[in-house]
Amino acid sequence: MRIVPNRLIQSTVERLSRSMNLYLPPDVLAALIRARRAEKKPSARNILDVIIENADCALRTGAALCQDTGTVEAYIDVGDNAAVSGGSIESAVEKGVRAAYLKNGFRASIVSDPIERKNTLDNTPVSFYFTRSRGSRIKISLMAKGGGSENVSAVKFIPPSGGWDAVGEFILDTVRKKAPYACAPVIVSAAVGGGFASAPLAAKKALFRKIGDRNRSAVYAARERKLLKKINSTGIGPMGQGGSTTALDVFLTPLPSHIATLACAVAVQCHSMRRASAVI
């Protein structure tokens, strides 16, 4: 059994929490640069220029990519031959997030009660999702999910007789109606199938895919490409101000489902994709 010290998890999470708020992932930045080169509308190009400049500014100054530093979601895979000493994984992650947000002046965006709205002042608690695998490693993947893109994400149960056409239309309709409020260009991740718990989680987890990564199924890969083309033909554009760059990518995740259901969960992610991972 491999023993991982609690303090190592804490320091790793602190580092990841800082880096994901300061450094736009290379695949996302490259996609924005490609979109800027392809965009024909001058005002849309200007918006993309500002987004790209903002990423550079965060790198140079240590200021957060976005003032909304999000809900921290921790996706943790623990090997069956790994154990943590000195405290729980959850406590280590909470301490790491708290330290990163307080030391770097990142905005505290979490309230302890959804109605009373009292701020916790340190951006905790964290949302945890655990999986188990073989081996002795612990993989920690963090995402900072902003409120704007979270507000426009959606779940729908579609009559199974509707098939892919109804699913595709729901995804497209969600983006048409809501992308302008989610700081487009967005990343769209949709889980098809599963249930009320599994579909949203699968859609969220797929946001860790890199821009351009296609589904291993040729059928779903083709659907991803077709949906992306349709979304970018809506004319919504960057920040909803018009243009040909409404989405940077579309990810689809099919899931086994009950014979009587056809769920679809659409996780919308703004252009400021804050994610970071490490293996201990």
Residue pairs with C-beta under 8 A, 6 or more apart in sequence:
1 81
1 82
1 83
1 136
2 79
2 81
2 82
2 83
2 136
3 83
3 84
3 85
4 82
4 83
4 84
4 85
4 138
4 280
5 84
5 85
5 86
6 84
6 85
6 86
6 87
6 88
6 89
6 91
6 92
7 86
7 92
8 280
9 84
9 89
9 92
9 93
9 96
9 138
9 140
9 280
10 92
10 93
10 95
10 96
10 99
11 96
12 96
12 140
12 278
12 280
13 74
13 92
13 93
13 95
13 96
13 97
13 100
13 140
13 142
14 95
14 96
14 97
14 99
14 100
14 103
15 96
15 100
15 278
16 96
16 140
16 142
16 276
16 277
16 278
17 72
17 96
17 97
17 99
17 100
17 101
17 142
17 144
17 276
18 100
18 103
18 104
19 276
20 142
20 143
20 144
20 274
20 275
20 276
21 64
21 65
21 69
21 100
21 104
21 106
21 144
21 274
22 58
22 59
22 62
22 63
22 64
22 65
22 104
23 58
23 59
23 65
24 32
24 55
24 58
24 65
24 272
24 273
25 210
25 273
25 275
27 210
27 211
27 212
28 187
28 211
28 248
28 271
28 273
29 52
29 55
30 211
31 211
31 212
31 248
31 249
32 48
32 51
32 52
32 55
32 185
32 248
32 271
33 52
35 48
35 185
35 245
35 248
36 45
36 48
36 49
36 52
38 244
38 245
39 45
39 48
39 238
39 243
39 244
39 245
40 243
40 244
41 237
41 242
41 243
41 244
43 241
43 242
43 243
44 237
44 238
44 241
44 242
44 243
44 244
44 245
45 243
47 237
47 238
47 239
47 241
47 243
48 185
48 238
48 245
51 238
51 271
54 65
55 65
57 63
58 64
58 65
62 104
64 104
64 106
64 107
65 272
65 274
66 146
66 270
66 272
66 274
67 107
68 107
68 109
68 146
68 147
68 148
69 101
69 106
69 107
69 109
69 123
69 144
69 274
70 109
70 143
70 144
70 145
70 146
70 147
70 274
71 109
71 110
71 127
71 144
71 145
71 147
71 150
72 97
72 123
72 124
72 126
72 127
72 142
72 143
72 144
73 126
73 127
73 129
73 142
73 143
73 144
73 145
73 204
74 93
74 126
74 127
74 128
74 129
74 140
74 141
74 142
75 129
75 131
75 140
75 141
75 142
75 143
75 205
75 208
76 89
76 93
76 128
76 129
76 130
76 131
76 138
76 139
76 140
76 141
77 130
77 131
77 132
77 133
77 138
77 139
77 141
78 89
78 130
78 131
78 132
78 133
78 138
79 132
79 133
79 134
79 135
79 136
79 137
79 138
80 132
80 133
80 134
80 135
81 134
81 135
81 136
82 135
82 136
82 137
82 138
84 92
84 138
89 138
90 126
90 128
93 126
93 128
93 140
94 124
94 125
94 126
97 122
97 123
97 124
97 126
98 122
98 123
98 124
100 106
101 108
101 122
101 123
102 122
106 123
107 123
108 119
108 120
108 121
108 122
108 123
109 123
109 147
110 119
110 120
110 123
110 124
110 125
111 117
111 118
111 119
111 120
112 118
112 119
112 120
129 201
129 205
137 279
137 280
138 279
138 280
139 277
139 278
139 279
139 280
140 277
140 278
140 279
140 280
141 208
141 275
141 276
141 277
142 275
142 276
142 277
143 204
143 207
143 208
143 274
143 275
144 274
144 275
145 204
145 269
145 274
146 183
146 270
146 272
146 274
148 181
148 182
148 183
148 270
149 182
149 183
149 186
149 268
149 269
149 270
151 181
151 182
152 174
152 178
152 179
152 181
152 182
152 268
153 200
153 203
153 265
153 266
153 267
153 268
154 170
154 174
154 178
154 265
154 266
155 196
155 199
155 200
155 263
155 264
155 265
155 266
156 170
156 263
156 264
157 261
157 262
157 263
157 264
158 166
158 167
158 170
158 262
158 263
158 264
159 166
159 262
160 259
160 260
160 261
160 262
162 262
163 262
164 223
166 262
167 190
167 192
167 262
167 264
168 223
168 226
168 227
170 264
170 266
171 188
171 190
171 227
171 250
171 264
171 266
172 227
172 230
172 231
174 266
174 268
175 186
175 188
175 231
175 234
175 236
175 246
175 247
175 266
175 268
176 234
176 236
178 268
179 186
179 231
179 234
179 236
179 240
179 246
179 247
179 268
180 236
180 239
180 240
181 240
182 268
182 269
182 270
183 239
183 270
183 271
183 272
184 236
184 237
184 238
184 239
184 240
184 245
184 246
184 247
184 270
184 271
185 238
185 245
185 246
185 247
185 248
185 271
186 246
186 247
186 248
186 268
186 269
186 270
186 271
187 207
187 211
187 247
187 248
187 249
187 250
187 251
187 268
187 269
187 270
187 271
187 273
188 227
188 231
188 247
188 249
188 250
188 251
188 266
188 267
188 268
188 269
189 203
189 204
189 206
189 207
189 209
189 250
189 251
189 252
189 253
189 266
189 267
189 268
189 269
190 203
190 250
190 251
190 252
190 253
190 264
190 265
190 266
190 267
191 198
191 199
191 200
191 201
191 202
191 203
191 206
191 252
191 253
191 254
191 255
191 263
191 264
191 265
191 267
192 199
192 252
192 253
192 254
192 255
192 262
192 263
192 264
193 199
193 254
193 255
193 256
193 257
193 262
193 263
194 202
194 255
194 256
194 257
194 263
194 265
195 257
195 258
195 261
195 263
196 263
198 255
199 255
199 263
199 264
199 265
200 265
200 267
202 253
202 255
202 265
203 253
203 265
203 266
203 267
204 267
205 253
206 251
206 252
206 253
206 267
207 251
207 267
207 269
207 273
207 275
208 275
208 277
209 251
211 248
211 249
212 249
213 251
214 221
214 224
214 225
215 221
215 223
215 224
215 251
215 252
215 253
217 254
220 252
220 254
223 252
224 249
224 250
224 251
224 252
225 250
227 250
227 252
228 247
228 249
228 250
231 246
231 247
231 250
232 244
232 245
232 246
232 247
233 244
234 246
235 242
235 243
235 244
235 246
236 242
236 243
236 246
237 243
237 244
237 245
237 246
238 245
238 246
238 271
248 271
255 263
257 263
